[in-house]
Amino acid sequence: MPKAKNRRSKGTPFEDMALPTELINELDYHGFTRAFEIQEAILPDALAGRDVLARAETGSGKTLAFTLAMTARFRGRRVHKRRPLGIVLVPTRELAVQVVDTIHPFARAVGIRAQLVAGGMNIEKQAEALRRGVAIIVATPGRVKDLAIRGDLGLDCIETTVIDEADHMADLGFLPQIGEILANIPMGTQKMLFSATLDDQVERIVDDFLVDPVTHETTPVAAAVKTMRHEAYAINPKRKREITAQIAARDGRTLIFTRTQLGAERVAQELVEVGVAAAALHGSKQQGMRTNVLAGFRNGAYDVLVATDVAARGIHIDDVSLVLHVDPPETAKDYVHRSGRTARAGAHGIVVTLVLPHQKDGVSRLLDAAEAPVQWHDVASENDEVLRFVGGRAPSGEPAEDPAMIKHKGAPRRLDIRGGRGADQRRAEVRRENEARRSVYDQDGEGAAGAASGSRGGAGRRHQRRTTTSTWRGQGEGASERRSPRGGRSGAGRGGGRGRGQGGPKRSGGARSRGK
């Protein structure tokens, strides 16, 4: 956890909250002098060992709250091999990394150790750390189960359990695994559950495993936060790319949301091409690449992160001053979670949603459901004066250095940037080729495209499109065997398709005979 500027709060001073001197000194070093609302509410109960149920958004200070409670309780304690005293369950690797980074300095201050236990990382290293003995683990549910089955993790000494982002756990279908884990933790031990919303699935966990929990609801609906300004821009679909770039080129840290992983990659690459340093974050990236991208954004190496909903849930990034919905969210709940990345802990923030003509009615209903006091504007182009109110400005137009191709401070030491980026690079190249091909048809039509192509003729282009389509629909036994383990076609497969020319019908016939 890096040293940060002084956090301003009107809450109770930490030195008045019965915390050990070591923790008070560590808080002061990191610029924390007074408790935020959620910390002031739950710390007395958490320090007393009571079960706690708290409705709290990411950015409210809840991570520090349960960190202080656990490190104060386990101060100076000796631990058994493979048997930690506390466990923090989180839905994603990225959140696990951030939570353990918060815990580490406070754990060291009181003479204990914390360990990250998450999927997608080296399980042998995690098992070895557990064999040496750690007091607190921060874990994803699946990896806890894996280590327990191997005999590398025992839950019989757990005294405090924290379930963070419980509503996100429910969205991802993790609550059955959470139930299994809690069933293996001794009854009567302390449990703290944090969730932005309390739906039926979360309440079932509360009813089954928490004993007379003290309830704290300190979080307003994120969209109703007074320091958050909401804007909706009704835009021309043909100017969406330029408007996105104009907003992203602003000064300040910006988080952009897209609906799909390919969309995140596309937007990030388009921004880089026009001079805005941006990187994509989504579930298909290798873990090392995701860690590197987050580290660079968090350290201020670049200011624009393009993410999907799942990848960005739970991300702790300070000073995000604008959230841009390039693709409107599907539900009001998603809007609340996305928007909650800005205007955190009393800071000011702006939320902008780009709305295409056919999306306007649906987005209006969504914003009403989210209780967002939104201002609507018609934005004809990237030169519209409205964009200046959110700091929009023209990008340089010269390609920027791709942040995803730079190894940032905090990235895994053995990260191979070139190797990890290869798949993303190939997707970007394919996308550019497809867009160039489409632009020929969109601009000139098939006949004009044929005339412009000289001796090859438009018919050749049309035949090429038909051949490609038939190749995907029915590839025959030989073509199927040439598919790579990742699902893409091998070089031999692609070469065979081009060499045959009229081989589409033959492959389709092969597929039919195979079916017989």
C-alpha positions in Angstrom: 0.0 0.0 0.0 1.8 3.2 -1.2 2.1 6.2 0.9 -0.6 8.7 0.0 -1.7 12.2 0.5 -3.6 13.0 3.7 -7.2 11.7 3.6 -9.7 14.2 4.9 -12.6 13.0 7.0 -14.7 14.5 9.7 -15.0 11.2 11.5 -13.6 10.0 14.8 -9.7 10.2 15.1 -8.2 6.7 14.8 -6.2 7.3 17.9 -9.6 7.3 19.9 -10.7 4.0 18.6 -8.8 1.5 20.8 -6.4 0.5 18.1 -2.8 -0.7 18.9 -0.1 1.9 18.7 1.6 0.1 15.8 -1.6 0.5 13.7 -2.1 4.1 14.6 1.5 4.9 13.5 1.0 3.0 10.2 -2.3 4.9 9.6 -0.5 8.2 10.2 2.3 7.2 7.8 -0.3 6.5 5.0 -2.1 9.8 5.7 -5.1 8.4 7.6 -6.0 10.4 10.7 -9.7 10.1 11.0 -12.2 7.3 10.2 -14.6 7.4 7.3 -18.2 6.7 7.9 -18.1 3.0 7.4 -15.0 2.6 9.5 -16.5 4.6 12.3 -19.6 2.5 12.2 -18.2 -1.0 12.1 -14.8 -0.9 13.9 -16.2 -0.9 17.4 -18.3 -4.0 16.7 -15.6 -5.7 14.6 -13.0 -5.1 17.3 -15.4 -6.6 19.9 -15.7 -9.8 17.8 -19.3 -9.4 16.8 -20.7 -10.6 13.4 -21.2 -7.6 11.1 -23.5 -7.1 8.1 -22.6 -3.9 6.2 -24.1 -2.4 3.0 -21.1 -0.6 1.6 -19.8 0.3 -1.9 -16.3 -0.1 -3.2 -14.4 3.0 -2.2 -16.2 3.6 1.0 -13.2 2.5 3.1 -14.5 -0.9 4.1 -11.3 -2.7 3.2 -9.3 -0.6 5.7 -12.1 -1.2 8.2 -11.8 -5.0 8.2 -8.1 -4.8 7.8 -7.7 -2.9 11.1 -10.1 -5.2 12.9 -8.3 -8.4 11.8 -4.7 -7.1 12.3 -5.6 -5.7 15.7 -7.2 -9.0 16.8 -4.2 -11.2 15.5 -1.5 -8.8 16.7 1.6 -10.8 17.5 -0.1 -14.1 17.4 1.7 -17.3 16.4 0.1 -19.4 13.7 0.1 -23.1 12.7 1.4 -24.3 9.4 -1.4 -24.4 6.8 -3.9 -23.0 9.3 -4.5 -19.3 9.1 -6.5 -17.3 11.7 -8.4 -15.1 9.3 -9.7 -15.4 5.7 -11.0 -12.7 3.3 -13.1 -14.1 0.5 -13.3 -11.9 -2.7 -14.8 -12.5 -6.1 -11.9 -11.7 -8.4 -8.1 -12.0 -8.6 -7.8 -8.2 -9.2 -9.7 -7.4 -6.1 -7.7 -10.0 -4.1 -4.5 -8.4 -5.2 -5.7 -5.0 -4.1 -7.0 -6.2 -0.7 -3.8 -8.0 0.2 -1.8 -4.9 -0.8 -3.9 -3.0 1.7 -3.4 -5.6 4.4 0.3 -6.1 4.0 1.7 -3.0 5.7 -0.7 -3.2 8.7 0.0 -6.9 9.1 3.8 -6.3 9.1 3.3 -3.5 11.7 1.8 -6.0 14.2 4.2 -8.9 13.4 2.0 -11.1 11.3 1.8 -12.1 7.6 -0.9 -12.0 5.0 -1.0 -14.1 1.8 -2.7 -13.9 -1.5 -4.5 -17.2 -2.5 -6.2 -16.7 -5.9 -6.9 -18.7 -9.0 -4.9 -18.1 -12.2 -1.6 -17.9 -10.2 1.0 -20.4 -9.2 -0.7 -22.8 -6.7 2.6 -24.3 -5.6 4.0 -21.0 -4.4 0.7 -20.3 -2.5 0.9 -23.8 -0.9 4.5 -23.2 0.1 3.6 -19.9 1.8 0.8 -21.6 3.7 3.2 -24.3 4.9 5.4 -21.6 6.3 2.4 -20.2 8.2 0.4 -17.1 7.6 -2.2 -15.3 9.8 -4.5 -13.9 7.1 -5.3 -15.1 3.6 -7.1 -13.1 0.9 -8.7 -15.7 -1.4 -11.0 -16.4 -4.3 -13.5 -19.3 -3.5 -12.2 -21.7 -6.1 -8.6 -21.6 -5.0 -9.6 -22.1 -1.3 -11.4 -25.3 -2.3 -8.4 -26.5 -4.5 -5.9 -26.0 -1.6 -8.2 -27.6 0.9 -8.6 -30.7 -1.2 -4.8 -30.9 -1.6 -4.4 -30.8 2.1 -2.5 -27.5 1.9 -5.1 -25.4 3.7 -7.0 -26.1 6.9 -9.9 -23.9 8.0 -10.3 -25.3 11.5 -8.3 -22.4 13.1 -10.2 -19.6 11.4 -11.4 -17.0 13.9 -12.5 -14.2 11.5 -14.1 -14.6 8.1 -14.7 -11.6 5.8 -17.0 -11.9 2.7 -16.3 -8.9 0.5 -18.5 -7.9 -2.5 -21.1 -10.5 -1.7 -23.5 -9.2 -4.3 -20.8 -9.6 -7.0 -20.2 -13.2 -5.7 -23.9 -13.8 -6.3 -23.7 -12.4 -9.8 -20.9 -14.7 -10.6 -22.6 -17.8 -9.1 -20.0 -18.2 -6.3 -22.4 -18.2 -3.3 -22.7 -22.1 -3.3 -18.9 -22.3 -3.0 -19.0 -19.6 -0.2 -21.6 -21.8 1.6 -19.3 -24.8 1.4 -16.3 -22.8 2.7 -18.3 -21.4 5.6 -19.6 -24.9 6.5 -16.0 -25.9 7.1 -15.2 -23.0 9.4 -15.9 -23.4 13.1 -19.3 -22.3 14.3 -19.4 -19.3 16.6 -16.4 -17.6 15.0 -16.6 -14.0 13.8 -18.0 -13.3 10.3 -18.3 -10.0 8.5 -20.2 -9.6 5.2 -20.0 -6.6 3.0 -22.3 -6.0 0.0 -23.5 -3.1 -2.0 -27.0 -4.7 -2.2 -28.7 -7.3 -0.1 -30.7 -9.6 -2.4 -32.2 -12.9 -1.7 -29.1 -15.0 -2.3 -27.0 -12.8 0.0 -29.6 -12.8 2.7 -29.6 -16.6 2.6 -25.9 -16.6 3.5 -26.6 -14.2 6.2 -29.4 -16.3 7.7 -27.4 -19.5 7.5 -24.0 -18.4 8.8 -24.1 -15.1 10.7 -25.2 -15.0 14.3 -27.2 -11.9 15.4 -25.2 -9.6 13.1 -24.9 -5.9 13.8 -26.2 -4.2 10.6 -24.8 -1.0 9.2 -26.2 0.6 6.1 -23.9 3.6 5.4 -24.0 3.6 1.6 -26.4 5.7 -0.4 -27.3 4.6 -3.9 -24.1 5.3 -5.8 -26.0 7.2 -8.5 -27.4 9.5 -5.9 -24.1 10.6 -4.4 -24.1 14.4 -4.2 -20.6 14.8 -5.5 -21.3 12.8 -8.6 -22.5 14.6 -11.8 -24.4 12.5 -14.4 -24.5 13.4 -18.1 -26.2 11.5 -21.0 -25.1 12.4 -24.6 -27.4 11.6 -27.4 -24.9 11.1 -30.3 -24.7 10.4 -34.0 -23.6 6.8 -34.4 -21.1 7.8 -37.1 -19.3 10.1 -34.7 -19.1 7.8 -31.7 -15.4 7.0 -32.2 -14.4 10.6 -32.5 -16.6 11.7 -29.5 -15.1 8.9 -27.4 -11.5 10.0 -28.3 -12.4 13.7 -27.5 -13.6 12.8 -24.0 -10.7 10.3 -23.3 -8.1 12.9 -24.3 -9.1 15.1 -21.3 -6.8 15.7 -18.3 -7.5 13.4 -15.4 -8.0 9.7 -14.8 -10.8 8.2 -16.9 -12.4 4.8 -16.7 -14.3 3.7 -19.9 -16.8 0.8 -19.9 -17.7 -1.5 -22.8 -20.1 -4.4 -22.9 -17.7 -6.9 -24.4 -14.1 -8.0 -24.2 -13.6 -7.4 -28.0 -15.2 -3.9 -27.5 -12.7 -3.1 -24.8 -9.8 -4.1 -27.0 -11.2 -2.2 -30.0 -11.8 1.1 -28.0 -8.3 0.9 -26.4 -6.6 0.4 -29.7 -8.5 3.1 -31.4 -7.5 5.6 -28.7 -3.9 4.6 -28.9 -4.0 5.1 -32.7 -5.2 8.7 -32.3 -2.8 9.6 -29.5 -4.5 8.7 -26.3 -2.6 6.3 -24.1 -5.2 3.6 -23.1 -5.2 0.0 -22.2 -7.9 -2.7 -22.0 -8.8 -4.8 -19.0 -10.9 -7.9 -19.4 -11.1 -11.6 -18.4 -9.4 -13.0 -21.5 -6.1 -11.3 -20.8 -3.4 -13.3 -19.1 -3.2 -12.7 -15.4 0.2 -11.1 -15.6 -1.0 -8.7 -18.3 -4.0 -7.8 -16.2 -1.8 -7.1 -13.2 0.5 -5.0 -15.3 -2.3 -3.0 -16.9 -3.8 -2.2 -13.5 -0.4 -1.4 -12.0 0.3 1.2 -14.7 -3.1 2.8 -14.3 -2.9 2.9 -10.6 0.6 4.4 -10.7 -0.4 7.1 -13.1 1.7 5.8 -16.0 -1.4 6.4 -18.2 -4.8 7.9 -17.6 -7.4 5.9 -19.5 -8.4 2.3 -18.7 -11.0 0.6 -20.9 -12.8 -2.3 -19.0 -15.7 -4.7 -19.0 -18.1 -4.8 -16.1 -16.8 -8.1 -14.6 -13.1 -7.1 -14.9 -13.7 -3.7 -13.2 -15.9 -4.8 -10.3 -14.1 -4.1 -7.0 -11.2 -2.2 -8.5 -9.7 0.2 -6.0 -8.3 3.1 -8.0 -8.1 6.5 -6.4 -8.9 9.8 -8.2 -10.9 8.5 -11.1 -12.5 11.8 -12.1 -14.7 10.5 -15.0 -16.5 7.3 -15.9 -17.5 7.0 -19.5 -20.1 4.4 -20.6 -19.2 3.9 -24.2 -21.8 1.1 -24.2 -24.7 1.7 -21.8 -25.0 -0.9 -19.0 -27.7 -3.5 -19.2 -29.3 -2.8 -15.8 -29.6 -0.1 -13.2 -27.5 -2.2 -10.9 -24.7 -2.3 -13.4 -24.9 1.5 -13.8 -24.6 2.0 -10.1 -21.6 -0.3 -9.9 -19.9 1.2 -12.9 -20.5 4.8 -11.7 -19.2 4.0 -8.2 -15.7 4.0 -9.5 -15.7 7.8 -9.3 -16.8 10.3 -6.7 -15.4 8.1 -4.0 -14.8 9.0 -0.3 -16.2 12.5 -0.8 -14.3 13.3 -4.1 -16.1 14.9 -7.1 -16.7 12.9 -10.2 -18.5 12.9 -13.6 -20.4 10.0 -15.2 -21.0 10.3 -18.9 -23.2 7.8 -21.0 -23.1 7.8 -24.8 -26.5 7.0 -26.1 -27.4 6.0 -29.7 -30.8 6.9 -31.1 -32.2 3.4 -30.7 -31.0 3.2 -27.1 -32.5 6.4 -25.8 -35.8 5.0 -24.4 -34.1 2.1 -22.7 -31.3 4.2 -21.2 -33.9 6.7 -19.9 -35.7 4.0 -18.0 -32.4 2.6 -16.7 -31.3 6.0 -15.4 -34.7 6.5 -13.7 -34.4 3.1 -12.0 -30.8 4.0 -10.9 -32.2 7.3 -9.4 -29.5 9.2 -11.3 -30.2 13.0 -11.6 -29.0 13.1 -15.2 -28.7 16.0 -17.6 -29.4 15.1 -21.3 -27.5 16.8 -24.2 -27.6 16.4 -28.0 -24.0 16.0 -29.2 -23.7 16.3 -32.9 -20.0 15.8 -33.2 -16.7 15.8 -31.4 -16.5 19.6 -31.8 -19.7 20.2 -29.7 -19.3 22.8 -27.0 -20.9 20.4 -24.4 -17.8 18.2 -24.4 -15.7 21.1 -23.0 -17.7 20.9 -19.8 -16.2 17.5 -19.1 -12.7 18.5 -20.2 -12.9 17.1 -23.7 -10.2 18.1 -26.2 -8.9 17.0 -29.5 -6.3 14.1 -29.3 -2.9 14.7 -30.9 -3.7 12.4 -33.9 -0.2 10.8 -33.6 -0.2 7.2 -32.3 0.7 7.0 -28.6 2.9 4.4 -27.0 0.7 1.4 -26.1 0.6 1.2 -22.2 -0.1 -2.5 -22.5 3.3 -3.0 -24.2 5.2 -1.4 -21.3 6.2 -3.2 -18.1 5.0 -1.1 -15.3 6.1 -0.9 -11.7 4.2 -3.5 -9.7 4.0 -6.0 -12.7 5.1 -9.6 -12.2 8.8 -9.9 -12.4 8.8 -12.6 -15.0 6.1 -11.1 -17.2 6.8 -11.4 -20.9 5.2 -8.4 -22.4 5.6 -9.5 -26.0 4.4 -13.0 -25.4 1.4 -12.0 -23.4 0.4 -9.3 -25.8 0.6 -11.5 -29.0 -3.1 -12.6 -29.0 -4.3 -9.0 -28.4 -2.1 -7.7 -31.1 -3.4 -10.3 -33.6 -7.0 -9.5 -32.8 -6.3 -5.8 -33.4 -4.7 -6.5 -36.7 -7.6 -8.7 -37.8 -10.0 -6.0 -36.7 -8.2 -3.3 -38.7 -8.1 -5.5 -41.8 -11.9 -6.2 -41.5 -12.7 -2.5 -41.0 -10.6 -1.6 -44.1 -12.4 -4.2 -46.2 -15.8 -3.1 -44.9 -15.0 0.6 -45.7 -14.4 -0.3 -49.4 -18.0 -1.7 -49.6 -19.5 1.0 -47.5 -18.0 3.8 -49.5 -18.2 2.5 -53.1 -20.6 -0.4 -53.1 -19.6 -3.8 -54.5 -19.7 -2.6 -58.1 -17.6 0.5 -57.4 -15.2 -1.6 -55.4 -14.8 -3.9 -58.3 -14.0 -1.0 -60.7 -11.5 0.4 -58.2 -9.7 -2.9 -58.0 -8.6 -2.9 -61.6 -8.2 -6.3 -63.3 -9.3 -8.2 -60.2 -12.8 -6.9 -60.5 -15.7 -6.6 -58.0 -16.8 -10.1 -58.8 -13.5 -11.4 -57.4 -14.2 -9.6 -54.2 -17.7 -10.9 -54.0 -16.5 -14.4 -54.7 -13.9 -14.0 -51.9 -16.6 -13.1 -49.4 -18.8 -16.1 -50.4 -15.9 -18.5 -50.1 -14.9 -17.2 -46.7 -18.5 -17.5 -45.5 -18.8 -21.1 -46.7 -15.5 -22.0 -45.2 -16.8 -21.0 -41.7 -20.2 -22.7 -42.1 -18.9 -26.2 -43.2 -15.3 -26.9 -43.0 -15.3 -30.7 -43.6 -13.1 -33.3 -41.9 -9.8 -32.1 -43.1 -10.4 -28.5 -42.2 -11.7 -29.4 -38.8 -8.6 -31.4 -38.0 -6.5 -28.4 -38.9 -8.1 -26.2 -36.3 -5.7 -25.3 -33.5 -6.3 -26.2 -29.9 -7.4 -22.6 -29.2 -10.2 -22.9 -31.7 -8.6 -20.8 -34.5 -7.5 -22.3 -37.9 -3.9 -23.3 -38.3 -1.7 -21.9 -41.1 -2.3 -25.1 -43.2 -6.0 -24.6 -42.8 -5.9 -21.0 -44.0 -3.6 -21.9 -46.9 -5.8 -24.7 -48.0 -8.9 -22.4 -48.1 -7.1 -19.9 -50.3 -5.6 -22.4 -52.6 -8.8 -24.2 -53.5 -10.8 -21.2 -54.5 -13.9 -23.2 -55.4 -13.5 -25.5 -52.5 -16.4 -24.2 -50.5 -19.0 -26.5 -51.9 -16.7 -29.5 -51.5 -16.1 -28.8 -47.9 -19.8 -28.4 -47.3 -20.4 -31.7 -49.0 -17.7 -33.3 -46.8 -19.5 -32.1 -43.8 -22.8 -33.6 -45.0 -21.3 -37.0 -45.8 -19.7 -36.9 -42.4 -23.0 -36.4 -40.8 -24.4 -39.6 -42.4 
